[in-house]
Amino acid sequence: MRSPLTVRPVLLWSLAACLVSAAPLSGDPLRILLFTRTEGFRHASIADGVAMIGRIAGDRGWVVDHTEETDAFEPATLALYDAVVWLSTTGDVLDPPQEAAFEDYVSSDGGYVGIHAAADCEYLWPWYGELLGGGAWFRSHPAIQAATLHLESPGHPGAGLFEAETSFTDEWYNFRANPRPAVEVIMTIDEDSYDPGRGMGEDHPIVWAHQLDAGRAFYTVLGHLPATYGDMRFEEQIRRAILWSAGVLIFEDGFESGGVSAW
């Protein structure tokens, strides 16, 4: 847990109060920065995502600060947070000093959770491609439709409550690169189960995670539809992904797991 600092006024509002009974391992409340700035397409479901993360935080005593301002991306403010969630951010949202501050934050034990259109931003920032995983920026998507998802890494906290095979309806991204060589793939999509357009072929990851220096990064393609944020399988995936990115829950293959108070 990072040392507490004075909260800067750039943060717009707080979604949850501190409840020690739901605190992470250090005894302090988990602190999350929720970032939803858009400089391109703006998803109507952002409000639903903010509400979902607010519910998660309120139930467990996390502190979540929601902002669309970029002033939070400076070292002293980022040091307040255990993880930063990029919720359907689009376009070029940070300037070079802010980018450098976020690079340092993640590389120094910070957490990143990217949801849906977080893959549709910062195309000119090479490090962000590494953060996503292997340069897996958004390339295209077909019409919204149901598809079959396969759980590949059930031991990872980011698997949430998804079963080995699941039918789910959302907007399925095709990516500029397959992230597999750089990440731990958690879920894939079966391109034979829907019309992918110019898809990615037999191996099409849609949820994954990896470490970047001392930091942790998680990404999920789910989250285009407002209804997705009311699905308990998805909500649990994001809750556990936040805990994992914050270093509270660790992939169980050879690493120490978080304590019960984190849950």
Secondary structure, DSSP 8 states (H G I E B T S, - for coil): --------TT--EE-----GGG--TTSS--EEEEE--BSS---TTHHHHHHHHHHHHHHHT-EEEEE--STT-SHHHHTT-SEEEEES-EE----HHHHHHHHHHHHTT-EEEEEGGGGEE-TT-HHHHHHHSTT--EEE----EEEEEEES-TTSGGGTT--SEEEEEE---EESS--GGGSEEEEEEEGGGS--SS---S--EEEEEEEETTEEEEEES--SSGGGGG-HHHHHHHHHHHHHHTTSS--SSSS----GGG-
